[in-house]
């Protein structure tokens, strides 16, 4: 419907505005790539257990990095699902408000 198209356009506009706000904040605070992504923390998060026992296993680093990456993708997936649920909740609220206005 026309209302659905309008809501989708409004959502796209809000998303674009958020992106512009992040860019603006980044330039104001002079963020750089390393600081923004907190690369120091991420790159120090791989500590093979085998290294603690002086028998470092070469493939352990690969195992750690792959599984940390999986966890980050899971986190992103949950973030997207939460966003979708918020959209559904908002749309449901809008429908209920419209139904009440029609009564």
PEVEN-V277155 format. One record per residue. RES is the residue in one letter. PHI is phi in radians with two decimals (* if undefined). PSI is psi in whole degrees, -180 to 180 (999 if undefined). OMEGA is omega in whole degrees, 0 to 359 (NA if undefined). Layout:
res->{RES;RES}
phi->{PHI;PHI}
psi->{PSI;PSI}
omega->{OMEGA;OMEGA}
This chain:
res->{X;X;X;X;X;X;X;X;X;X;X;X;X;X;X;X;X;X;X;X;X;X;X;X;X;X;X;X;X;X;X;X;X;X;X;X;X;X;X;X;X;X;X;X;X;X;X;X;X;X;X;X;X;X;X;X;X;X;X;X;X;X;X;X;X;X;X;X;X;X;X;X;X;X;X;X;X;X;X;X;X;X;X;X;X;X;X;X;X;X;X;X;X;X;X;X;X;X;X;X;X;X;X}
phi->{*;-1.07;-1.12;-1.12;-1.10;-1.10;-1.10;-1.12;-1.12;-1.10;-1.10;-1.13;-1.13;-1.09;-1.11;-1.13;-1.11;-1.08;-1.08;-1.15;-1.11;-1.13;-1.05;-1.10;-1.07;-1.11;-1.28;-1.17;-1.61;0.95;-1.20;-2.03;-0.94;-1.06;-1.19;-1.04;-1.54;0.89;-1.08;-1.00;-1.14;-1.12;-1.30;-1.64;-1.52;-1.94;-2.18;-1.02;-1.13;-1.09;-1.11;-1.10;-1.84;0.99;-2.34;-1.02;-1.73;-0.93;-1.30;-1.11;-1.08;-1.06;-1.01;-1.08;-1.12;-1.08;-1.27;-1.13;-1.11;-0.98;-1.08;-1.15;-1.15;-1.09;-1.06;-1.13;-1.06;-1.10;-1.06;-1.18;-1.10;-1.04;-1.11;-1.10;-1.09;-1.11;-1.09;-1.08;-1.09;-1.13;-1.13;-1.11;-1.06;-1.07;-1.11;-1.09;-1.13;-1.12;-1.10;-1.20;-1.16;-1.32;-1.32}
psi->{171;-39;-39;-42;-42;-43;-41;-42;-41;-41;-43;-40;-43;-41;-43;-41;-40;-43;-41;-38;-40;-45;-43;-47;-40;-41;-34;-40;1;48;145;170;-51;-45;-44;-43;-3;50;-33;-45;-46;-46;-14;1;8;101;95;132;-34;-29;-33;-24;15;31;61;128;119;-46;-10;-37;-44;-45;-47;-49;-43;-46;-33;-39;-43;-46;-39;-40;-38;-42;-43;-41;-46;-38;-43;-41;-43;-40;-44;-43;-39;-40;-45;-44;-43;-43;-40;-42;-43;-43;-44;-40;-42;-41;-38;-37;-31;-23;999}
omega->{180;180;179;178;179;179;179;178;178;178;179;179;179;179;179;178;178;180;179;178;178;179;180;180;181;180;179;182;180;176;172;185;182;181;182;181;181;185;178;180;183;186;175;186;179;179;180;179;182;180;179;182;179;174;186;178;187;185;181;179;178;179;181;183;180;183;173;178;176;182;178;177;176;178;179;179;178;177;180;178;177;179;179;179;177;177;179;181;179;179;179;178;179;180;180;179;180;179;180;179;182;183;NA}
